[in-house]
Amino acid sequence: MEQLRQAVRSAAVSKPFLDETGAAVGRYRFDEEFAGFRGHFPERPLLPAVVQIMAALHVAEEVWKGVTDATVSVDKAKFTLPIVPGDEVEVRCVMKRLEGGSGVEARVFARGEPASSFILSPVFEE
């Protein structure tokens, strides 16, 4: 799993940043050789959900200090657009107040369209 996490970080097009709206933003390009595509699926490669979640955690960790990847749960997950090799992906994260701590609401975009959304909780424990 650590190798996949490193591969996600290496796929970053630029360092994640905080935009003018307060959202943490990261951009990634997952080429055909990206490890996450192996076996998922051989004839029609699709970016796995776990990679999208890892990318969101990477964005949050880089922008907000104290974020942990020991996420307890992934809630309200919706995957609506397949992400294929070569797509440039934008990950946008905002902090959300949740019961028992704070979480991250993540939205992933590919080809300018919403591809997925989910909530990671808690990423800050109180």
C-alpha positions as CSV (number, residue, x, y, z in Angstrom):
1,M,0.0,0.0,0.0
2,E,2.9,2.3,0.7
3,Q,4.2,1.9,-2.9
4,L,0.8,2.9,-4.2
5,R,0.7,5.9,-1.9
6,Q,4.2,7.0,-3.2
7,A,3.0,6.4,-6.8
8,V,0.0,8.8,-6.2
9,R,2.3,11.4,-4.8
10,S,4.6,11.0,-7.8
11,A,1.6,11.6,-10.1
12,A,1.1,15.1,-8.8
13,V,1.5,17.7,-11.5
14,S,2.2,20.4,-9.0
15,K,2.4,20.9,-5.2
16,P,-1.1,21.0,-3.6
17,F,-2.1,24.5,-2.6
18,L,-4.8,26.5,-0.8
19,D,-6.9,28.5,-3.3
20,E,-8.7,31.9,-2.8
21,T,-11.9,30.1,-1.6
22,G,-10.1,28.2,1.1
23,A,-10.2,24.9,-0.7
24,A,-7.1,22.7,-0.9
25,V,-6.4,21.8,-4.5
26,G,-4.1,19.2,-6.1
27,R,-3.7,18.2,-9.7
28,Y,-2.5,14.8,-10.9
29,R,-1.9,13.0,-14.1
30,F,-2.2,9.2,-14.1
31,D,-0.5,7.8,-17.2
32,E,-0.9,4.3,-18.6
33,E,2.2,3.1,-16.6
34,F,0.6,4.2,-13.2
35,A,0.7,1.2,-10.8
36,G,-3.0,1.7,-9.8
37,F,-4.2,0.7,-13.3
38,R,-2.5,-2.7,-13.2
39,G,-5.3,-5.3,-13.0
40,H,-8.0,-2.6,-12.8
41,F,-9.1,-3.5,-15.6
42,P,-6.7,-5.0,-18.1
43,E,-8.8,-4.3,-21.2
44,R,-10.2,-1.0,-20.0
45,P,-8.1,0.6,-17.3
46,L,-10.0,2.7,-14.7
47,L,-8.5,4.7,-11.8
48,P,-9.5,2.8,-8.6
49,A,-11.5,4.5,-5.9
50,V,-8.8,3.9,-3.4
51,V,-6.4,6.0,-5.5
52,Q,-8.8,8.9,-5.6
53,I,-9.1,8.7,-1.8
54,M,-5.3,8.6,-1.5
55,A,-5.0,11.6,-3.7
56,A,-7.5,13.5,-1.5
57,L,-5.5,12.6,1.6
58,H,-2.3,13.7,-0.1
59,V,-3.8,17.1,-0.9
60,A,-5.1,17.5,2.7
61,E,-1.8,16.4,4.3
62,E,0.2,18.8,2.1
63,V,-2.0,21.8,2.8
64,W,-3.3,21.4,6.4
65,K,-0.8,20.5,9.1
66,G,-2.1,17.8,11.6
67,V,-4.1,15.8,9.0
68,T,-3.6,12.1,9.5
69,D,-4.1,9.4,6.9
70,A,-5.5,7.1,9.7
71,T,-9.0,7.8,8.3
72,V,-11.7,6.1,10.2
73,S,-14.3,6.1,7.4
74,V,-15.2,7.1,3.9
75,D,-18.7,8.4,3.8
76,K,-21.2,9.5,1.1
77,A,-19.0,8.2,-1.7
78,K,-20.2,8.7,-5.2
79,F,-18.1,7.7,-8.3
80,T,-19.9,9.1,-11.4
81,L,-17.2,9.4,-14.1
82,P,-14.6,6.8,-15.0
83,I,-11.0,8.2,-14.9
84,V,-8.8,6.7,-17.6
85,P,-5.1,6.8,-18.3
86,G,-3.9,10.2,-19.4
87,D,-6.6,12.2,-17.7
88,E,-5.6,15.2,-15.7
89,V,-7.4,15.0,-12.4
90,E,-8.2,17.9,-10.1
91,V,-8.8,17.1,-6.4
92,R,-10.6,19.8,-4.3
93,C,-10.9,19.4,-0.5
94,V,-12.7,21.5,2.1
95,M,-12.7,21.0,5.8
96,K,-16.0,20.0,7.4
97,R,-17.0,20.0,11.0
98,L,-18.1,16.5,11.9
99,E,-19.2,14.7,15.1
100,G,-16.0,13.7,16.9
101,G,-13.6,15.9,14.9
102,S,-13.2,17.4,11.5
103,G,-13.3,15.8,8.2
104,V,-12.5,16.5,4.6
105,E,-15.1,16.8,1.9
106,A,-13.4,15.8,-1.4
107,R,-14.4,16.3,-5.0
108,V,-12.5,14.8,-7.9
109,F,-12.8,16.2,-11.4
110,A,-11.6,14.7,-14.7
111,R,-12.0,16.3,-18.2
112,G,-13.6,19.3,-16.5
113,E,-16.5,17.1,-15.1
114,P,-17.2,15.8,-11.6
115,A,-15.8,12.3,-11.3
116,S,-16.3,11.5,-7.6
117,S,-17.1,12.9,-4.2
118,F,-16.7,11.6,-0.7
119,I,-16.1,12.6,2.9
120,L,-13.1,11.4,4.9
121,S,-13.6,11.4,8.6
122,P,-12.2,12.2,11.0
123,V,-8.9,13.5,9.8
124,F,-8.4,15.7,12.8
125,E,-9.4,14.2,16.1
126,E,-10.6,16.3,18.9
